Amino acid sequence: MNEPVTLEDVADAARMLALGMRPKLLPSRDLSYADLVKRFGEDDAFKDIAETSADGLGLTILALSPRTGVVLGPQEDSVFEQRLDDYARRAALGERRDLEKVLHGLAHLAAAALAFPRPDDLAADTYVGRVTVEQVDSVVREACSPGARPGPGGRSHRRRGSPARPWRRPAGSCCPACGPACAGRSPAG
């Protein structure tokens, strides 16, 4: 027989969700968080309470593991949902407003392109694209570098004579990415 749900169980589930909303907090750094994550995996009644509590808040538990902790996502029309128009209003844009808007857009495109590298990935409901801040940062920096120009397949290519990593350029090409395919083309701009 199942034990009755107590207010303490509900409080523990809510505490686990609250800990999951702190991105820098991991179960490996907090013993009580680790215990709650373990309990979620072992106790079906506790799992139901946590999922129902998350649902009531307008959240979905996307993943949960001892390594990452609770990964939450907002449901549609949730107070936690971040809409693009809300994001644009909240983004702290300074004196170089137009440039910052482009940079924000580029970061979003980089994250999407890295998370869903193939059209099939975007169409598959079960596919979960994973991307790190470092990956997005690298793509944005590469795209914004002074010697970058678009090339075949939308990849960023360096102009001939660009000082960045000349030792990695295949002979007769403008960058390592395009190889001989772009040999002989004149650089853009």
C-alpha positions in Angstrom: 0.0 0.0 0.0 1.1 3.5 -0.7 1.9 5.8 2.2 -0.2 9.0 2.4 1.4 12.1 1.0 2.5 14.5 3.7 3.0 18.2 3.7 6.7 17.5 4.3 6.8 15.5 1.0 5.2 18.5 -0.9 7.7 20.9 0.8 10.6 18.6 -0.2 9.4 18.5 -3.8 9.0 22.3 -3.9 12.5 22.7 -2.4 14.0 20.4 -5.1 12.3 22.6 -7.8 13.6 25.7 -6.1 17.1 24.3 -6.1 16.7 23.5 -9.8 16.1 27.1 -10.5 19.6 28.0 -9.3 21.7 27.3 -12.4 25.0 27.2 -10.5 23.9 24.9 -7.8 24.5 21.2 -8.5 23.7 18.1 -6.4 27.5 17.4 -6.1 27.8 20.7 -4.2 24.7 20.4 -1.9 24.0 17.2 0.0 20.3 17.9 0.6 19.9 18.6 -3.1 21.6 15.3 -3.9 19.3 13.5 -1.5 16.2 15.0 -3.2 17.4 14.1 -6.7 18.1 10.5 -5.5 14.6 10.4 -3.9 13.0 11.6 -7.2 14.6 8.6 -9.0 13.7 6.0 -6.4 10.3 7.1 -5.0 7.4 7.2 -7.5 5.1 9.0 -5.2 7.7 11.8 -4.6 8.3 11.9 -8.4 4.5 12.4 -8.9 4.4 15.2 -6.3 7.4 17.0 -7.9 6.0 16.7 -11.4 2.6 17.9 -10.3 4.1 20.8 -8.4 6.2 21.8 -11.4 3.1 21.6 -13.6 1.2 23.8 -11.2 3.9 26.4 -11.4 3.8 26.3 -15.2 7.1 24.3 -15.5 8.1 21.0 -17.0 10.9 18.8 -15.6 12.9 18.3 -18.8 15.7 16.2 -17.1 17.0 15.2 -13.8 20.3 13.5 -12.9 22.8 13.5 -10.1 25.2 15.4 -12.4 23.0 18.2 -13.6 20.2 18.3 -11.0 16.8 19.4 -12.1 16.5 20.9 -15.5 13.3 22.9 -15.8 11.5 24.4 -18.8 8.6 26.7 -19.0 5.2 25.7 -20.3 3.4 27.8 -22.8 1.8 30.9 -21.2 3.7 30.3 -17.9 5.0 33.2 -15.9 8.5 31.7 -16.6 8.1 31.7 -20.4 10.4 34.1 -22.1 8.9 35.5 -25.2 11.0 37.2 -27.9 9.2 40.5 -27.5 9.6 40.4 -23.7 13.3 39.6 -24.2 13.8 42.5 -26.6 12.3 44.9 -24.0 14.2 43.5 -21.1 17.6 43.3 -22.8 19.9 46.0 -21.5 20.8 47.8 -24.6 23.3 50.6 -24.3 24.5 53.3 -26.7 25.3 50.9 -29.5 21.7 49.6 -29.6 21.6 48.5 -33.2 24.9 46.6 -32.9 23.7 44.9 -29.6 20.5 43.8 -31.3 22.5 42.1 -34.0 24.8 40.5 -31.5 21.8 39.2 -29.5 20.2 37.8 -32.7 23.5 36.2 -33.7 23.8 34.5 -30.3 20.3 33.1 -30.7 21.1 31.9 -34.2 24.4 30.3 -33.1 22.6 28.5 -30.3 19.9 27.2 -32.6 22.4 26.1 -35.3 24.6 24.3 -32.8 21.6 22.6 -31.1 20.0 21.5 -34.3 22.8 21.1 -36.9 20.6 19.1 -39.4 17.0 19.8 -40.5 16.1 16.3 -39.4 17.1 17.2 -35.8 14.8 20.1 -35.7 11.9 18.0 -37.0 12.4 15.1 -34.6 10.3 15.6 -31.4 12.6 13.2 -29.5 15.9 14.9 -30.4 17.4 17.1 -27.7 20.1 19.3 -28.9 22.8 20.2 -26.3 25.0 23.2 -26.6 27.3 25.0 -24.2 27.9 28.7 -23.6 31.5 28.2 -24.7 30.4 26.8 -28.1 28.0 29.7 -28.7 30.6 32.2 -27.6 33.1 30.7 -30.0 30.7 30.8 -33.0 29.7 34.3 -32.3 33.3 35.5 -31.9 34.3 33.8 -35.1 31.3 35.3 -37.0 32.2 38.8 -35.6 35.9 38.6 -36.2 37.1 41.3 -38.7 38.4 38.7 -41.2 35.2 36.6 -41.3 33.0 36.4 -44.4 30.3 33.9 -45.3 31.2 31.0 -47.5 29.8 27.8 -48.8 27.1 26.3 -46.6 26.8 29.5 -44.5 30.1 28.8 -42.7 32.2 31.7 -41.6 35.4 31.9 -43.7 38.5 34.1 -43.3 39.7 36.4 -45.9 43.0 35.7 -47.5 45.9 37.2 -45.6 43.9 37.2 -42.4 46.4 36.8 -39.5 44.3 34.3 -37.6 45.8 30.8 -37.7 47.5 31.0 -41.1 49.4 27.8 -40.3 46.1 25.8 -40.4 45.0 27.0 -43.9 45.2 24.4 -46.6 47.4 25.5 -49.5 45.5 27.7 -52.0 42.5 28.3 -49.7 41.3 31.2 -47.6 40.7 29.1 -44.5 40.8 25.6 -43.1 37.1 25.1 -43.4 36.7 25.5 -47.1 40.0 24.0 -48.3 40.5 23.8 -52.1 36.8 24.5 -52.7 37.3 28.2 -52.5 40.8 28.4 -54.0 41.0 31.1 -56.5 38.0 33.0 -55.3 38.5 36.6 -54.5 37.8 37.5 -50.9 34.6 39.4 -50.2 34.7 43.1 -49.4 
